Amino acid sequence: MNISAAIGVLIGAGAAARVSIMLGQRDRRSAEEVLGNSTVLILVNAIVYLTFFAIFLDDILRLFGASDITLPMP
């Protein structure tokens, strides 16, 4: 969870800085491209994380110490 939040902040902060620079240069078209690309990058990142954790959830929980007794708990 912390890793995905950190990557989201990394992409968001970088995109915000770049968009601010481009808007300051009155380059609206490039700013919109950066905003669109960063949005797509964040969505792809979220899909990859969700897919990875959905597939390997039990293995990840076992790595953190879950046992056969605690694993089926909701």
N, CA, C and O atoms as a Maestro MAE file, in Angstrom:
{
 s_m_m2io_version
 :::
 2.0.0
}

f_m_ct {
 s_m_title
 :::
 protein
 m_atom[296] {
  # First column is atom index #
  i_m_mmod_type
  r_m_x_coord
  r_m_y_coord
  r_m_z_coord
  i_m_residue_number
  s_m_chain_name
  s_m_pdb_residue_name
  s_m_pdb_atom_name
  i_m_atomic_number
  :::
  1 25 0.823 -1.182 0.000 1 A "MET " " N  " 7
  2 3 0.000 0.000 0.000 1 A "MET " " CA " 6
  3 2 0.872 1.252 0.000 1 A "MET " " C  " 6
  4 15 0.600 2.204 -0.732 1 A "MET " " O  " 8
  5 25 1.906 1.248 0.813 2 A "ASN " " N  " 7
  6 3 2.809 2.399 0.853 2 A "ASN " " CA " 6
  7 2 3.552 2.580 -0.463 2 A "ASN " " C  " 6
  8 15 3.784 3.705 -0.905 2 A "ASN " " O  " 8
  9 25 3.923 1.469 -1.082 3 A "ILE " " N  " 7
  10 3 4.646 1.562 -2.355 3 A "ILE " " CA " 6
  11 2 3.761 2.149 -3.440 3 A "ILE " " C  " 6
  12 15 4.200 3.013 -4.198 3 A "ILE " " O  " 8
  13 25 2.520 1.690 -3.522 4 A "SER " " N  " 7
  14 3 1.630 2.222 -4.554 4 A "SER " " CA " 6
  15 2 1.299 3.690 -4.302 4 A "SER " " C  " 6
  16 15 1.174 4.468 -5.247 4 A "SER " " O  " 8
  17 25 1.157 4.069 -3.041 5 A "ALA " " N  " 7
  18 3 0.922 5.486 -2.726 5 A "ALA " " CA " 6
  19 2 2.138 6.324 -3.081 5 A "ALA " " C  " 6
  20 15 1.998 7.429 -3.606 5 A "ALA " " O  " 8
  21 25 3.329 5.811 -2.800 6 A "ALA " " N  " 7
  22 3 4.551 6.545 -3.115 6 A "ALA " " CA " 6
  23 2 4.713 6.736 -4.623 6 A "ALA " " C  " 6
  24 15 5.103 7.813 -5.074 6 A "ALA " " O  " 8
  25 25 4.420 5.713 -5.388 7 A "ILE " " N  " 7
  26 3 4.523 5.834 -6.845 7 A "ILE " " CA " 6
  27 2 3.474 6.801 -7.377 7 A "ILE " " C  " 6
  28 15 3.754 7.575 -8.293 7 A "ILE " " O  " 8
  29 25 2.268 6.767 -6.814 8 A "GLY " " N  " 7
  30 3 1.230 7.706 -7.224 8 A "GLY " " CA " 6
  31 2 1.613 9.143 -6.933 8 A "GLY " " C  " 6
  32 15 1.380 10.028 -7.757 8 A "GLY " " O  " 8
  33 25 2.195 9.385 -5.773 9 A "VAL " " N  " 7
  34 3 2.647 10.741 -5.416 9 A "VAL " " CA " 6
  35 2 3.811 11.157 -6.310 9 A "VAL " " C  " 6
  36 15 3.889 12.309 -6.735 9 A "VAL " " O  " 8
  37 25 4.711 10.226 -6.593 10 A "LEU " " N  " 7
  38 3 5.840 10.513 -7.469 10 A "LEU " " CA " 6
  39 2 5.360 10.968 -8.841 10 A "LEU " " C  " 6
  40 15 5.825 11.984 -9.357 10 A "LEU " " O  " 8
  41 25 4.451 10.236 -9.421 11 A "ILE " " N  " 7
  42 3 3.928 10.584 -10.740 11 A "ILE " " CA " 6
  43 2 3.140 11.890 -10.669 11 A "ILE " " C  " 6
  44 15 3.303 12.763 -11.521 11 A "ILE " " O  " 8
  45 25 2.299 12.021 -9.667 12 A "GLY " " N  " 7
  46 3 1.475 13.219 -9.536 12 A "GLY " " CA " 6
  47 2 2.280 14.483 -9.307 12 A "GLY " " C  " 6
  48 15 1.997 15.514 -9.918 12 A "GLY " " O  " 8
  49 25 3.276 14.423 -8.442 13 A "ALA " " N  " 7
  50 3 4.096 15.607 -8.154 13 A "ALA " " CA " 6
  51 2 4.934 15.997 -9.367 13 A "ALA " " C  " 6
  52 15 5.069 17.180 -9.680 13 A "ALA " " O  " 8
  53 25 5.489 15.011 -10.042 14 A "GLY " " N  " 7
  54 3 6.275 15.296 -11.243 14 A "GLY " " CA " 6
  55 2 5.427 15.895 -12.343 14 A "GLY " " C  " 6
  56 15 5.837 16.845 -13.009 14 A "GLY " " O  " 8
  57 25 4.240 15.335 -12.531 15 A "ALA " " N  " 7
  58 3 3.341 15.856 -13.560 15 A "ALA " " CA " 6
  59 2 2.865 17.261 -13.212 15 A "ALA " " C  " 6
  60 15 2.760 18.116 -14.092 15 A "ALA " " O  " 8
  61 25 2.580 17.506 -11.945 16 A "ALA " " N  " 7
  62 3 2.111 18.832 -11.540 16 A "ALA " " CA " 6
  63 2 3.187 19.886 -11.779 16 A "ALA " " C  " 6
  64 15 2.888 20.987 -12.241 16 A "ALA " " O  " 8
  65 25 4.424 19.557 -11.470 17 A "ALA " " N  " 7
  66 3 5.519 20.498 -11.705 17 A "ALA " " CA " 6
  67 2 5.698 20.768 -13.194 17 A "ALA " " C  " 6
  68 15 5.870 21.912 -13.615 17 A "ALA " " O  " 8
  69 25 5.653 19.706 -13.976 18 A "ARG " " N  " 7
  70 3 5.826 19.864 -15.437 18 A "ARG " " CA " 6
  71 2 4.681 20.652 -16.049 18 A "ARG " " C  " 6
  72 15 4.910 21.512 -16.900 18 A "ARG " " O  " 8
  73 25 3.469 20.378 -15.635 19 A "VAL " " N  " 7
  74 3 2.307 21.111 -16.145 19 A "VAL " " CA " 6
  75 2 2.403 22.582 -15.757 19 A "VAL " " C  " 6
  76 15 2.087 23.451 -16.569 19 A "VAL " " O  " 8
  77 25 2.830 22.873 -14.541 20 A "SER " " N  " 7
  78 3 2.973 24.268 -14.104 20 A "SER " " CA " 6
  79 2 3.987 25.012 -14.963 20 A "SER " " C  " 6
  80 15 3.766 26.159 -15.351 20 A "SER " " O  " 8
  81 25 5.097 24.348 -15.256 21 A "ILE " " N  " 7
  82 3 6.118 24.974 -16.106 21 A "ILE " " CA " 6
  83 2 5.554 25.249 -17.486 21 A "ILE " " C  " 6
  84 15 5.750 26.333 -18.036 21 A "ILE " " O  " 8
  85 25 4.857 24.275 -18.048 22 A "MET " " N  " 7
  86 3 4.311 24.434 -19.403 22 A "MET " " CA " 6
  87 2 3.220 25.500 -19.455 22 A "MET " " C  " 6
  88 15 3.125 26.248 -20.427 22 A "MET " " O  " 8
  89 25 2.405 25.567 -18.417 23 A "LEU " " N  " 7
  90 3 1.377 26.612 -18.396 23 A "LEU " " CA " 6
  91 2 2.011 27.991 -18.236 23 A "LEU " " C  " 6
  92 15 1.508 28.978 -18.773 23 A "LEU " " O  " 8
  93 25 3.109 28.053 -17.501 24 A "GLY " " N  " 7
  94 3 3.833 29.310 -17.375 24 A "GLY " " CA " 6
  95 2 4.414 29.770 -18.701 24 A "GLY " " C  " 6
  96 15 4.566 30.967 -18.945 24 A "GLY " " O  " 8
  97 25 4.740 28.802 -19.560 25 A "GLN " " N  " 7
  98 3 5.256 29.114 -20.893 25 A "GLN " " CA " 6
  99 2 4.126 29.305 -21.906 25 A "GLN " " C  " 6
  100 15 4.377 29.518 -23.092 25 A "GLN " " O  " 8
  101 25 2.898 29.229 -21.436 26 A "ARG " " N  " 7
  102 3 1.699 29.351 -22.262 26 A "ARG " " CA " 6
  103 2 1.607 28.253 -23.329 26 A "ARG " " C  " 6
  104 15 1.127 28.482 -24.439 26 A "ARG " " O  " 8
  105 25 2.073 27.072 -22.968 27 A "ASP " " N  " 7
  106 3 2.020 25.908 -23.861 27 A "ASP " " CA " 6
  107 2 0.941 24.954 -23.357 27 A "ASP " " C  " 6
  108 15 1.238 23.911 -22.774 27 A "ASP " " O  " 8
  109 25 -0.290 25.320 -23.585 28 A "ARG " " N  " 7
  110 3 -1.433 24.577 -23.056 28 A "ARG " " CA " 6
  111 2 -1.524 23.166 -23.647 28 A "ARG " " C  " 6
  112 15 -1.871 22.223 -22.935 28 A "ARG " " O  " 8
  113 25 -1.221 23.014 -24.923 29 A "ARG " " N  " 7
  114 3 -1.343 21.714 -25.582 29 A "ARG " " CA " 6
  115 2 -0.403 20.683 -24.945 29 A "ARG " " C  " 6
  116 15 -0.818 19.561 -24.654 29 A "ARG " " O  " 8
  117 25 0.850 21.059 -24.732 30 A "SER " " N  " 7
  118 3 1.812 20.140 -24.110 30 A "SER " " CA " 6
  119 2 1.440 19.846 -22.660 30 A "SER " " C  " 6
  120 15 1.640 18.730 -22.180 30 A "SER " " O  " 8
  121 25 0.904 20.836 -21.967 31 A "ALA " " N  " 7
  122 3 0.474 20.618 -20.582 31 A "ALA " " CA " 6
  123 2 -0.656 19.595 -20.531 31 A "ALA " " C  " 6
  124 15 -0.684 18.743 -19.643 31 A "ALA " " O  " 8
  125 25 -1.580 19.677 -21.470 32 A "GLU " " N  " 7
  126 3 -2.670 18.701 -21.519 32 A "GLU " " CA " 6
  127 2 -2.157 17.309 -21.844 32 A "GLU " " C  " 6
  128 15 -2.679 16.322 -21.324 32 A "GLU " " O  " 8
  129 25 -1.134 17.212 -22.702 33 A "GLU " " N  " 7
  130 3 -0.548 15.910 -23.020 33 A "GLU " " CA " 6
  131 2 0.122 15.290 -21.785 33 A "GLU " " C  " 6
  132 15 -0.024 14.097 -21.521 33 A "GLU " " O  " 8
  133 25 0.848 16.111 -21.046 34 A "VAL " " N  " 7
  134 3 1.498 15.614 -19.829 34 A "VAL " " CA " 6
  135 2 0.455 15.144 -18.829 34 A "VAL " " C  " 6
  136 15 0.611 14.089 -18.213 34 A "VAL " " O  " 8
  137 25 -0.599 15.916 -18.667 35 A "LEU " " N  " 7
  138 3 -1.667 15.544 -17.740 35 A "LEU " " CA " 6
  139 2 -2.324 14.234 -18.162 35 A "LEU " " C  " 6
  140 15 -2.580 13.370 -17.323 35 A "LEU " " O  " 8
  141 25 -2.593 14.082 -19.441 36 A "GLY " " N  " 7
  142 3 -3.195 12.841 -19.942 36 A "GLY " " CA " 6
  143 2 -2.273 11.651 -19.768 36 A "GLY " " C  " 6
  144 15 -2.706 10.577 -19.351 36 A "GLY " " O  " 8
  145 25 -0.993 11.842 -20.089 37 A "ASN " " N  " 7
  146 3 -0.028 10.750 -19.948 37 A "ASN " " CA " 6
  147 2 0.138 10.327 -18.497 37 A "ASN " " C  " 6
  148 15 0.238 9.134 -18.209 37 A "ASN " " O  " 8
  149 25 0.169 11.280 -17.587 38 A "SER " " N  " 7
  150 3 0.331 10.926 -16.174 38 A "SER " " CA " 6
  151 2 -0.915 10.215 -15.641 38 A "SER " " C  " 6
  152 15 -0.809 9.308 -14.816 38 A "SER " " O  " 8
  153 25 -2.080 10.623 -16.108 39 A "THR " " N  " 7
  154 3 -3.312 9.944 -15.690 39 A "THR " " CA " 6
  155 2 -3.317 8.497 -16.168 39 A "THR " " C  " 6
  156 15 -3.661 7.588 -15.412 39 A "THR " " O  " 8
  157 25 -2.938 8.292 -17.414 40 A "VAL " " N  " 7
  158 3 -2.879 6.926 -17.950 40 A "VAL " " CA " 6
  159 2 -1.832 6.106 -17.204 40 A "VAL " " C  " 6
  160 15 -2.065 4.935 -16.904 40 A "VAL " " O  " 8
  161 25 -0.692 6.703 -16.903 41 A "LEU " " N  " 7
  162 3 0.362 5.999 -16.183 41 A "LEU " " CA " 6
  163 2 -0.100 5.575 -14.788 41 A "LEU " " C  " 6
  164 15 0.202 4.466 -14.347 41 A "LEU " " O  " 8
  165 25 -0.818 6.437 -14.103 42 A "ILE " " N  " 7
  166 3 -1.333 6.094 -12.779 42 A "ILE " " CA " 6
  167 2 -2.374 4.972 -12.878 42 A "ILE " " C  " 6
  168 15 -2.379 4.062 -12.048 42 A "ILE " " O  " 8
  169 25 -3.245 5.028 -13.875 43 A "LEU " " N  " 7
  170 3 -4.253 3.975 -14.051 43 A "LEU " " CA " 6
  171 2 -3.609 2.635 -14.393 43 A "LEU " " C  " 6
  172 15 -4.014 1.600 -13.862 43 A "LEU " " O  " 8
  173 25 -2.612 2.646 -15.275 44 A "VAL " " N  " 7
  174 3 -1.914 1.401 -15.617 44 A "VAL " " CA " 6
  175 2 -1.204 0.845 -14.389 44 A "VAL " " C  " 6
  176 15 -1.224 -0.362 -14.146 44 A "VAL " " O  " 8
  177 25 -0.583 1.722 -13.622 45 A "ASN " " N  " 7
  178 3 0.086 1.311 -12.392 45 A "ASN " " CA " 6
  179 2 -0.906 0.663 -11.423 45 A "ASN " " C  " 6
  180 15 -0.603 -0.367 -10.821 45 A "ASN " " O  " 8
  181 25 -2.071 1.255 -11.275 46 A "ALA " " N  " 7
  182 3 -3.088 0.701 -10.375 46 A "ALA " " CA " 6
  183 2 -3.563 -0.661 -10.854 46 A "ALA " " C  " 6
  184 15 -3.741 -1.573 -10.046 46 A "ALA " " O  " 8
  185 25 -3.770 -0.811 -12.152 47 A "ILE " " N  " 7
  186 3 -4.228 -2.093 -12.700 47 A "ILE " " CA " 6
  187 2 -3.171 -3.177 -12.493 47 A "ILE " " C  " 6
  188 15 -3.503 -4.312 -12.150 47 A "ILE " " O  " 8
  189 25 -1.909 -2.833 -12.700 48 A "VAL " " N  " 7
  190 3 -0.830 -3.807 -12.504 48 A "VAL " " CA " 6
  191 2 -0.763 -4.239 -11.047 48 A "VAL " " C  " 6
  192 15 -0.652 -5.430 -10.759 48 A "VAL " " O  " 8
  193 25 -0.830 -3.282 -10.126 49 A "TYR " " N  " 7
  194 3 -0.802 -3.622 -8.698 49 A "TYR " " CA " 6
  195 2 -2.000 -4.471 -8.299 49 A "TYR " " C  " 6
  196 15 -1.845 -5.475 -7.605 49 A "TYR " " O  " 8
  197 25 -3.189 -4.077 -8.729 50 A "LEU " " N  " 7
  198 3 -4.384 -4.849 -8.380 50 A "LEU " " CA " 6
  199 2 -4.306 -6.274 -8.916 50 A "LEU " " C  " 6
  200 15 -4.649 -7.224 -8.213 50 A "LEU " " O  " 8
  201 25 -3.863 -6.418 -10.138 51 A "THR " " N  " 7
  202 3 -3.742 -7.749 -10.731 51 A "THR " " CA " 6
  203 2 -2.707 -8.580 -9.986 51 A "THR " " C  " 6
  204 15 -2.955 -9.742 -9.664 51 A "THR " " O  " 8
  205 25 -1.547 -7.988 -9.710 52 A "PHE " " N  " 7
  206 3 -0.491 -8.706 -9.007 52 A "PHE " " CA " 6
  207 2 -0.953 -9.173 -7.635 52 A "PHE " " C  " 6
  208 15 -0.761 -10.333 -7.268 52 A "PHE " " O  " 8
  209 25 -1.567 -8.262 -6.875 53 A "PHE " " N  " 7
  210 3 -1.986 -8.625 -5.527 53 A "PHE " " CA " 6
  211 2 -3.186 -9.566 -5.520 53 A "PHE " " C  " 6
  212 15 -3.332 -10.362 -4.592 53 A "PHE " " O  " 8
  213 25 -4.034 -9.495 -6.518 54 A "ALA " " N  " 7
  214 3 -5.159 -10.427 -6.603 54 A "ALA " " CA " 6
  215 2 -4.667 -11.845 -6.883 54 A "ALA " " C  " 6
  216 15 -5.209 -12.816 -6.355 54 A "ALA " " O  " 8
  217 25 -3.646 -11.954 -7.711 55 A "ILE " " N  " 7
  218 3 -3.124 -13.276 -8.065 55 A "ILE " " CA " 6
  219 2 -2.311 -13.881 -6.919 55 A "ILE " " C  " 6
  220 15 -2.450 -15.065 -6.613 55 A "ILE " " O  " 8
  221 25 -1.461 -13.062 -6.287 56 A "PHE " " N  " 7
  222 3 -0.529 -13.583 -5.286 56 A "PHE " " CA " 6
  223 2 -0.894 -13.205 -3.855 56 A "PHE " " C  " 6
  224 15 -0.018 -13.162 -2.992 56 A "PHE " " O  " 8
  225 25 -2.163 -12.931 -3.587 57 A "LEU " " N  " 7
  226 3 -2.564 -12.464 -2.262 57 A "LEU " " CA " 6
  227 2 -2.229 -13.472 -1.163 57 A "LEU " " C  " 6
  228 15 -1.655 -13.097 -0.140 57 A "LEU " " O  " 8
  229 25 -2.572 -14.725 -1.355 58 A "ASP " " N  " 7
  230 3 -2.291 -15.731 -0.327 58 A "ASP " " CA " 6
  231 2 -0.790 -15.873 -0.071 58 A "ASP " " C  " 6
  232 15 -0.362 -15.982 1.078 58 A "ASP " " O  " 8
  233 25 0.001 -15.872 -1.134 59 A "ASP " " N  " 7
  234 3 1.453 -15.993 -0.970 59 A "ASP " " CA " 6
  235 2 2.025 -14.795 -0.219 59 A "ASP " " C  " 6
  236 15 2.898 -14.952 0.634 59 A "ASP " " O  " 8
  237 25 1.533 -13.600 -0.535 60 A "ILE " " N  " 7
  238 3 2.013 -12.393 0.139 60 A "ILE " " CA " 6
  239 2 1.631 -12.424 1.619 60 A "ILE " " C  " 6
  240 15 2.437 -12.070 2.480 60 A "ILE " " O  " 8
  241 25 0.401 -12.847 1.911 61 A "LEU " " N  " 7
  242 3 -0.027 -12.930 3.309 61 A "LEU " " CA " 6
  243 2 0.787 -13.961 4.078 61 A "LEU " " C  " 6
  244 15 1.125 -13.740 5.241 61 A "LEU " " O  " 8
  245 25 1.104 -15.075 3.447 62 A "ARG " " N  " 7
  246 3 1.947 -16.088 4.102 62 A "ARG " " CA " 6
  247 2 3.350 -15.535 4.363 62 A "ARG " " C  " 6
  248 15 3.963 -15.839 5.386 62 A "ARG " " O  " 8
  249 25 3.850 -14.725 3.432 63 A "LEU " " N  " 7
  250 3 5.159 -14.099 3.626 63 A "LEU " " CA " 6
  251 2 5.172 -13.212 4.865 63 A "LEU " " C  " 6
  252 15 6.190 -13.112 5.550 63 A "LEU " " O  " 8
  253 25 4.045 -12.571 5.150 64 A "PHE " " N  " 7
  254 3 3.946 -11.697 6.314 64 A "PHE " " CA " 6
  255 2 3.518 -12.430 7.580 64 A "PHE " " C  " 6
  256 15 3.281 -11.799 8.610 64 A "PHE " " O  " 8
  257 25 3.416 -13.753 7.513 65 A "GLY " " N  " 7
  258 3 3.200 -14.517 8.723 65 A "GLY " " CA " 6
  259 2 1.828 -15.138 8.899 65 A "GLY " " C  " 6
  260 15 1.554 -15.686 9.966 65 A "GLY " " O  " 8
  261 25 0.963 -15.081 7.918 66 A "ALA " " N  " 7
  262 3 -0.355 -15.705 8.040 66 A "ALA " " CA " 6
  263 2 -0.213 -17.220 8.047 66 A "ALA " " C  " 6
  264 15 0.632 -17.778 7.347 66 A "ALA " " O  " 8
  265 25 -1.042 -17.874 8.839 67 A "SER " " N  " 7
  266 3 -1.019 -19.328 8.896 67 A "SER " " CA " 6
  267 2 -2.305 -19.867 8.251 67 A "SER " " C  " 6
  268 15 -3.169 -19.106 7.814 67 A "SER " " O  " 8
  269 25 -2.403 -21.191 8.205 68 A "ASP " " N  " 7
  270 3 -3.606 -21.807 7.640 68 A "ASP " " CA " 6
  271 2 -4.843 -21.480 8.454 68 A "ASP " " C  " 6
  272 15 -5.955 -21.513 7.927 68 A "ASP " " O  " 8
  273 25 -4.671 -21.166 9.726 69 A "ILE " " N  " 7
  274 3 -5.809 -20.825 10.592 69 A "ILE " " CA " 6
  275 2 -6.276 -19.409 10.338 69 A "ILE " " C  " 6
  276 15 -7.479 -19.160 10.263 69 A "ILE " " O  " 8
  277 25 -5.342 -18.468 10.205 70 A "THR " " N  " 7
  278 3 -5.717 -17.066 10.056 70 A "THR " " CA " 6
  279 2 -5.978 -16.649 8.613 70 A "THR " " C  " 6
  280 15 -6.617 -15.621 8.384 70 A "THR " " O  " 8
  281 25 -5.512 -17.402 7.652 71 A "LEU " " N  " 7
  282 3 -5.652 -17.030 6.243 71 A "LEU " " CA " 6
  283 2 -7.102 -16.926 5.772 71 A "LEU " " C  " 6
  284 15 -7.424 -15.982 5.052 71 A "LEU " " O  " 8
  285 25 -7.997 -17.853 6.145 72 A "PRO " " N  " 7
  286 3 -9.367 -17.737 5.642 72 A "PRO " " CA " 6
  287 2 -10.219 -16.651 6.326 72 A "PRO " " C  " 6
  288 15 -11.356 -16.421 5.913 72 A "PRO " " O  " 8
  289 25 -9.699 -15.991 7.347 73 A "MET " " N  " 7
  290 3 -10.489 -14.968 8.036 73 A "MET " " CA " 6
  291 2 -10.729 -13.769 7.110 73 A "MET " " C  " 6
  292 15 -9.834 -13.373 6.365 73 A "MET " " O  " 8
  293 25 -11.942 -13.189 7.157 74 A "PRO " " N  " 7
  294 3 -12.242 -12.053 6.254 74 A "PRO " " CA " 6
  295 2 -11.548 -10.779 6.610 74 A "PRO " " C  " 6
  296 15 -11.722 -9.769 5.928 74 A "PRO " " O  " 8
  :::
 }
 m_bond[295] {
  # First column is bond index #
  i_m_from
  i_m_to
  i_m_order
  :::
  1 1 2 1
  2 2 3 1
  3 3 4 2
  4 3 5 1
  5 5 6 1
  6 6 7 1
  7 7 8 2
  8 7 9 1
  9 9 10 1
  10 10 11 1
  11 11 12 2
  12 11 13 1
  13 13 14 1
  14 14 15 1
  15 15 16 2
  16 15 17 1
  17 17 18 1
  18 18 19 1
  19 19 20 2
  20 19 21 1
  21 21 22 1
  22 22 23 1
  23 23 24 2
  24 23 25 1
  25 25 26 1
  26 26 27 1
  27 27 28 2
  28 27 29 1
  29 29 30 1
  30 30 31 1
  31 31 32 2
  32 31 33 1
  33 33 34 1
  34 34 35 1
  35 35 36 2
  36 35 37 1
  37 37 38 1
  38 38 39 1
  39 39 40 2
  40 39 41 1
  41 41 42 1
  42 42 43 1
  43 43 44 2
  44 43 45 1
  45 45 46 1
  46 46 47 1
  47 47 48 2
  48 47 49 1
  49 49 50 1
  50 50 51 1
  51 51 52 2
  52 51 53 1
  53 53 54 1
  54 54 55 1
  55 55 56 2
  56 55 57 1
  57 57 58 1
  58 58 59 1
  59 59 60 2
  60 59 61 1
  61 61 62 1
  62 62 63 1
  63 63 64 2
  64 63 65 1
  65 65 66 1
  66 66 67 1
  67 67 68 2
  68 67 69 1
  69 69 70 1
  70 70 71 1
  71 71 72 2
  72 71 73 1
  73 73 74 1
  74 74 75 1
  75 75 76 2
  76 75 77 1
  77 77 78 1
  78 78 79 1
  79 79 80 2
  80 79 81 1
  81 81 82 1
  82 82 83 1
  83 83 84 2
  84 83 85 1
  85 85 86 1
  86 86 87 1
  87 87 88 2
  88 87 89 1
  89 89 90 1
  90 90 91 1
  91 91 92 2
  92 91 93 1
  93 93 94 1
  94 94 95 1
  95 95 96 2
  96 95 97 1
  97 97 98 1
  98 98 99 1
  99 99 100 2
  100 99 101 1
  101 101 102 1
  102 102 103 1
  103 103 104 2
  104 103 105 1
  105 105 106 1
  106 106 107 1
  107 107 108 2
  108 107 109 1
  109 109 110 1
  110 110 111 1
  111 111 112 2
  112 111 113 1
  113 113 114 1
  114 114 115 1
  115 115 116 2
  116 115 117 1
  117 117 118 1
  118 118 119 1
  119 119 120 2
  120 119 121 1
  121 121 122 1
  122 122 123 1
  123 123 124 2
  124 123 125 1
  125 125 126 1
  126 126 127 1
  127 127 128 2
  128 127 129 1
  129 129 130 1
  130 130 131 1
  131 131 132 2
  132 131 133 1
  133 133 134 1
  134 134 135 1
  135 135 136 2
  136 135 137 1
  137 137 138 1
  138 138 139 1
  139 139 140 2
  140 139 141 1
  141 141 142 1
  142 142 143 1
  143 143 144 2
  144 143 145 1
  145 145 146 1
  146 146 147 1
  147 147 148 2
  148 147 149 1
  149 149 150 1
  150 150 151 1
  151 151 152 2
  152 151 153 1
  153 153 154 1
  154 154 155 1
  155 155 156 2
  156 155 157 1
  157 157 158 1
  158 158 159 1
  159 159 160 2
  160 159 161 1
  161 161 162 1
  162 162 163 1
  163 163 164 2
  164 163 165 1
  165 165 166 1
  166 166 167 1
  167 167 168 2
  168 167 169 1
  169 169 170 1
  170 170 171 1
  171 171 172 2
  172 171 173 1
  173 173 174 1
  174 174 175 1
  175 175 176 2
  176 175 177 1
  177 177 178 1
  178 178 179 1
  179 179 180 2
  180 179 181 1
  181 181 182 1
  182 182 183 1
  183 183 184 2
  184 183 185 1
  185 185 186 1
  186 186 187 1
  187 187 188 2
  188 187 189 1
  189 189 190 1
  190 190 191 1
  191 191 192 2
  192 191 193 1
  193 193 194 1
  194 194 195 1
  195 195 196 2
  196 195 197 1
  197 197 198 1
  198 198 199 1
  199 199 200 2
  200 199 201 1
  201 201 202 1
  202 202 203 1
  203 203 204 2
  204 203 205 1
  205 205 206 1
  206 206 207 1
  207 207 208 2
  208 207 209 1
  209 209 210 1
  210 210 211 1
  211 211 212 2
  212 211 213 1
  213 213 214 1
  214 214 215 1
  215 215 216 2
  216 215 217 1
  217 217 218 1
  218 218 219 1
  219 219 220 2
  220 219 221 1
  221 221 222 1
  222 222 223 1
  223 223 224 2
  224 223 225 1
  225 225 226 1
  226 226 227 1
  227 227 228 2
  228 227 229 1
  229 229 230 1
  230 230 231 1
  231 231 232 2
  232 231 233 1
  233 233 234 1
  234 234 235 1
  235 235 236 2
  236 235 237 1
  237 237 238 1
  238 238 239 1
  239 239 240 2
  240 239 241 1
  241 241 242 1
  242 242 243 1
  243 243 244 2
  244 243 245 1
  245 245 246 1
  246 246 247 1
  247 247 248 2
  248 247 249 1
  249 249 250 1
  250 250 251 1
  251 251 252 2
  252 251 253 1
  253 253 254 1
  254 254 255 1
  255 255 256 2
  256 255 257 1
  257 257 258 1
  258 258 259 1
  259 259 260 2
  260 259 261 1
  261 261 262 1
  262 262 263 1
  263 263 264 2
  264 263 265 1
  265 265 266 1
  266 266 267 1
  267 267 268 2
  268 267 269 1
  269 269 270 1
  270 270 271 1
  271 271 272 2
  272 271 273 1
  273 273 274 1
  274 274 275 1
  275 275 276 2
  276 275 277 1
  277 277 278 1
  278 278 279 1
  279 279 280 2
  280 279 281 1
  281 281 282 1
  282 282 283 1
  283 283 284 2
  284 283 285 1
  285 285 286 1
  286 286 287 1
  287 287 288 2
  288 287 289 1
  289 289 290 1
  290 290 291 1
  291 291 292 2
  292 291 293 1
  293 293 294 1
  294 294 295 1
  295 295 296 2
  :::
 }
}
